[in-house]
Amino acid sequence: QVQLVESGGGLVQPGGSLRLSCAASGTIFSINVMGWYRQAPGKEREMVASIISSGSSNYGDSVKGRFTISRDKAKNTMYLQMNSLKPEDTAVYYCNIRAYTGTWSNYWGKGTLVTVSS
């Protein structure tokens, strides 16, 4: 069984920074994609950033230039450095991975709340 645990969410003022972490545990043989998604109240879940095993990353248009995704392969951990935060970044942030545990499957964390407010 794969578990994803997000951490690092909280309340931050506009213009501030936060760093989210996602730690994957369980019988994981390989991870080829790791990503962050977010869902604001009343809105659909959207992709924030993703990173593949080669290290290549992709970002949603609304966070380009402000957020940076990274991963530590040895620790099966992913990070999201969020700078210049805006009130519209307020959402629950979810970790997602595509992992091989005997078969390839997608897994989701339970989410961590980020609130950007003065």
Order of alpha helices (4+ residues) and beta strands (2+ residues): beta-beta-beta-beta-beta-beta-beta-beta-beta-beta-beta
